[in-house]
Amino acid sequence: MNDFIPLVVIVPLLGAALCVVAARSRRVQRVVSLVALSSNVITAILLLVEVDDEGILVSQAGGWRVPIGITLTVDRLSAVMLVVSSLMLISVMVYAIGLGDEEQRFSAFHPIYLALAAGVSASFVTGDLFNLFVAFEMMLVASYVLLTLGGRRAQVRSGMTYVIISLIASTFFVTALALLYASTGTVNMAELADRIPDLPDGVRLGFSLLLVVVFGIKAGVFPLYFWLPDSYPTAPGAITAVFAGLLTKVGVYAIIRSQTLLFPPDDRQGSLLLVIAALTMVVGVLGALAQDDMRRILSFHVISQIGYMIFGLALFSLAGIAGAVFYVVHHIAVKTSLFLVAGLVEFRTGSGRLSNVGGLVRSAPAVALLFAFPALSLAGLPPFSGFIAKFALVDAGIDDGAYLVVVASLVASLLTVMSMTKIWLAVFWGDAEAASVDRRLRASRSPLLMSIATGFVVAISLALIVYADPVYDYAERAATELLEPAQYVEAVLGGDDR
Amino acid sequence: MFVLLALHLVVGVSIIASGRILGRRAFLVAAIPALAMCAYALTRAGGVLDGDPVTESYTWISGLDLAIDLRLDAFALAMVALVSGVGLLICLYSLGYFADDHDGHDDHDGDDDQSIADGGSPEPPPAVGRLAGVMVLFAGSMLGVVLTDHLIALFIFWELTSVTSFLLIGNDDRQPRARVAANQAIFITGGGGLVLLAGLILIGQSGGTYLLSELAADPPSGGMVNAGLVCVLIGAFTKSAQAPFSSWLPMAMVAPTPISAYLHSATMVKAGVYLVARLAPIFAVDGVWRPLVLVVGAVTMLIGGLRSLRQHDLKLLLAYGTVSQLGFMMLLFGAGDFHIAEAGIVLLLAHAAFKAALFMVVGIVDHTLGTRDVRHIGRLGRGWRPVLIVGVVSAASMAGLPPLLGFISKEKALDGYLEHADFGGGTAVLIVIVIASVFTFAYSARFVLGLFGMFRDPATAPHAADDVPAGHAPSVAFWLPAAVLAVFTVVAGVAPVIIDRLVEAATVALYPSSEPKPVELWAGFTVALALSLLIIGVGVALTLARSPVEEWQRRSSKLLAPLPSGEDGFVAVLTGITVVARRLTATLQNGSLPIYVAVIVLVAILAPLTGFITEFDSLPDWFDTPAHVAIVAVITAAALGASIVHHRIAAALMLGAVGYAMAGLYVAQGAPDLALTQFSIETLSTVLFVLVLRFLPRTWRVRAPALTTPLRLLVCATVGVGVFVFAIVSSTSRSDVDAPSMSEEMIEAAEPEGKGHNVVNIILVDFRGWDTMGEITVLVVAAVGAVSLARPGRRRDDDEAPVFEEELDALDEPIDDGAEAEEVWG
């Protein structure tokens, strides 16, 4: 099973290569994409089952031993991230095929989307900090291209912000890598975990903060998130869903991984992260309240909810991290589906501006339903997955006496309810406005494929209600694993004859 | 019981799905779950009343101690009777209400006589079906609230009632007032719900359990519990429309009348009272509970009664009356004494019966006459007699007249506070109850007088006929459900023995060791009776002198006008939040790339610096050879120059100079291969820069350079100095780690294992080939992206997309943003 790990990166890359070759046939491209992405879903599920039974999986790329080769590892956190992300990637691909538009107009769409998929998977499976940088670059360069694929003025403009800030983050990441290598002589994460405790206090603190900042930019935490709401809303319809659902979560994953694995418990930035979490939650949701466009509202909510995940991590307790893991899983499904619904709304009405649409509960009750479930979930209303996640975090927070952050999270939660009802009131209730329609998007009925893809993602988030018990148990096991990094280090270094 | 809750879900969803086909018949289907629940409750009533609760349990998430534990005890049984019994009647009533009316459009303010147009839409909207479906879902949620023993499960159902009532209140969604009312309701109850959640978790964590039955057995105490209780009470107050959270309830009257009758007589608003009733036996004795509940309840009871007295809209009159009665119930259940709570249970039943009936009466009037403003209602004809009788009987029960159920509840309440209020403030509460009961009498009278057309004002009611034509009378089916309730009011009043067992068992369910007094109409010549007579007497006087009282009210309300009402408060809070949100976001999310970059860069340097600086104790030698000095001087000068000039090509060339000088540094360090690579990269990128910059204006505008240039230099210097410190500190700390570097092992392994002499090559293609694969992908993707972005004229068919030159203009814009941003800095 260990040898399956590289497949989650290689298969999409092979698919991407095939799609470049088959640039002239959209049908071949579609088949290749769907096959590659489904293969990832299957591999990810197999890995998850295996890792849950057998413990952490390790594979050395190219068979080169630690430390000269690159380590690939899958632990429970990686496995669940792989499963959720691969499910989202294939759903959004199906949706994109249904939507047409960019997917039809650009033969580059499929290969680049697959490269993005490879980058996302590579980030989750790598056990090497430099390779994480490479995975980030794959993901980011693919996202630059997808963001600006339409070539519209607003896209190029916001792409600029996105590219420049991402490059700055990359520069800092490379700098951090160089510095880490300079002081420890390695970039293998297990070796780093082994060696960092020997460093002086101030240096450990410095590295810890530097990595928080680097990954914080990608995750979109306060005060490093500015690029996110400016760029996400302009991306092509289906693409925003993947960006919002997955990309920032890769940053969150990296924060969780680096904070739990690399630094000894004393150096973890608990209280700082709690403050960041509180500010991120509140500032993000206030940003959402100031918007009047569906995608912009949802983009700001991405930020706010990153705050919740950081909140769970920052407690560094079993319940906190388990809550954070559950929150990430829930959030990816819910956020992706909301953006897909926003796409459906735009597809039907030609606009996502709240003032331009209305009355969809009558003209498109199915879309209203597809919006209602994830929206209620996002707002943390029971019994939806968002409630479970929020309850887990608030429970853990109160248990740890982190009252201020709990209050912040509840305030943010109320404001989230407000902005979801704002969308509901404007888009689904009221009279239909005469919309100014972007002709390219005008249509009378949502094509089946888009709705099916959206429905599938919504169904995943609903399944989290029914299977909350096993999923939460899994999250707890993942958290246990994260809080005992010795397991990870042993899995990578222990079996080696060095 | 799970089956029955699931039945509500299934029936509700199917009705919504098939609303278009069913039309108003949906309410017949909606009656099925209510009927089933009633039947179930009846079959279990025997055992439950004997103190033998039915329990069922389902573990949801064991790791979080989340479970749905259902427990049907006698108090829950009483609530079920309200929820499902009244629910059943409401369903039947709705059949009449929505007859020849497919959209429930009749709801508008009394002041606003225009009926809201249907819009004449070709297909009837599924609003009625949807309404019935959501009502079933709501009923299921409400049953969940009263049936769970687990606090978090209770919370889950509690929030579900908030969401479903949001949908019910806003059902007529094309009416702006309905949307606003729904929004306000969910904001207040949803906000209260979150506070409640925090409170429940605090209590649950202190008690070690979320089960009410276990908490009752072993009540926790302490600061955390008190904080939790305050939170829980706030949640309960919002739900039960207590001051200062009561504004949403009157606004919610915009909902169709059957919904108002259901939500505000028997269900939704009673949830808060229910929770208080459940927790009072456990926590009332302790700390903050009693003062908080009693003060809030008393204020609510008084204010609700007073405001009710000045309403012209019968429905609003009832709404404020409901607020007042809810305050009354808080006073009874919150006291934490079983005698008083017993009165509360009787009141719960009495209120459900009379308030639902009164709402139904208003609905009938409104539906038939098209108005519910007392100034527009004329004398009602013969056919109206049953409706009037129901109205009078129910209002009399509300006013507390014998021999009706309302009288018994009031009597018991007075008796409870007279005889058993052995806590501070008991007498004050008693006085409040007496005064507020006078108000209750007065607004009940006002309701009856209004119904009989005594307030008709021909001046303001141009189209109200003097007498309503007889043919316009409501049908039997329409008023029958209300009549059933009125009959209950009378029978239970005359022969309270029929509810005695339920009330007694419910009291024992709340207070296990209590010995409640029997419920009886005639308790002898007591002080309570004297107070009842006093209330009636003053009430009659107040009603007779209603003109001066109204005048006084009008003046006092003018006097009070500058004080914020609950509604104003809500609007102020909402506006405040929006304003703060907009200002904050406009400041933070200002769209200026230079500011974003500056903030991010400063954070990225200053935060880690706090750690690294503490280990910064020794500087290495400044330079090895004089060549270093020269090279560093070039780098510094070129870097400074690049950040000062406003000429694009010059800036690009200076960046190139930095790169070449770096290569020089590599040469000086003895790494010619690295230097060579650097040279080629710099050459290539400088050429590319110049090629691209040809298309852009040669310079860019800078506003207020005197200020922004130093700031930019400061940021640059911070980065330079910061990274310098990082580098020094991290390389000096290498000695603390006693392990070989990767590079050493790689060099060792290169020949024997990698079969190559050039270590760099071996690393790139063998050892770290996985990285290389990724980097190749990056390059290919970038190339493909550049091609697809720059392919000229690729969208000739799409007239909205810019052509190539325009795109380049667009590329230019963020730099203009820079200029704007710098203005912000100024």
Interface residues (C-beta under 8 A of the other chain):
Chain A: P6 L13 A16 V20 A61 G62 W64 P67 I68 G69 I70 L72 R105 F106 A108 P111 I112 A115 A118 G119 A122 F130 N131 V134 A135 E137 M138 V141 A142 Y144 V145 T148 L149 G150 G151 R152 R153 V156 R157 M160 T161 I164 I165 I168 A169 F172 T175 L179 L180 Y181 A182 S183 T184 G185 T186 V187 N188 E191 D194 R195 D198 L199 P200 D201 G202 V203 R204 L205 G206 F207 S208 L209 L210 V212 V213 V214 I217 P223 L224 F226 W227 P229 D230 V283 L286 G287 A288 L289 A290 Q291 F300 A322 G359 V361 R362 P365 L376 L381 P382 P383 F387 I388 F391 A392 V394 D395 I398 D399 V406 V407 L410 S413 L414 L415 V417 M418 T421 L425 F428 W429 G430 D431 D438 R439 R440 A468 D469 Y472 D473 E476
Chain B: T59 W60 I61 S62 G63 L64 L66 P125 P126 I152 F155 I156 E159 L160 S162 V163 F166 G170 D173 R174 P176 R179 A182 N183 I186 F187 G190 G191 L194 V195 L197 A198 I201 L202 Q205 I577 T578 V580 A581 R582 L584 T585 A586 L588 Q589 G591 L593 Y596 V597 V599 I600 V601 V603 A604 A607 P608 L609 T610 G611 F612 I613 T614 E615 V723 F726 A727 V729 S730 S731 S733 R734 D736 V737 D738 A739 P740 S741 M742 S743 E744 E745 M746 A749 E753 D766 F767 R768 G769 W770 D771 M773 G774 E775 T777 V778 V780 V781 A782 V784 G785 V787 S788 L789 R794 R795 D798 E800 A801 P802 E806 E807 A810 L811 E813 P814
